[in-house]
Amino acid sequence: GEGVDVYIGLLAPGCQRLDYIGMEDDLAVHGKSIRRPKGLSWIVVDEKQALCVKNVRGNKKAFFFSTPPPSGERRRRTYIAAPLCAPGGGTLGLIAIDSLNQKDPPV
C-alpha cells in the first residue's frame, strides 16, 4: 500500500544545522542532521514559506541520507514542507511530508 513519511527538522543553535526527528523510529532521517546548504529544507527555513516539489526524484537539491529511490519508477513522488515559526517571527525548523514511503525521505 501507499503511505507517507512525516518528519520534523529542528534548527540547531547557530542556524547552520537541522536535526531531524522522524515520526517513526525507522525513518532514515530520525536522529540525523544536515548542514547548510545541503537539501531542500534550507529553502523552507530561509524563505519561511511552504515548498511543494511534485517530482522530488528529479530535483537536484534533494538530499537522501542513503540512496535515492530508483529514478525509473513511473510514479512521481511529492515532497511538501512548511516552516515551524516561533510567535516572535523566528524560525524553529520545518515539518515535511513526502509520498516516497521509502524510509529514506529527502531533506
Secondary structure, DSSP 4 states (H G I P E B T S, - for coil): ----EEEEEEEPTTSSEEEEEESSTTSTTTT-EEETTSSSHHHHHHHTS-EEETTGGG-TT---SSPPPPTT-SS---EEEEEEE-TTS-EEEEEEEES--SS----
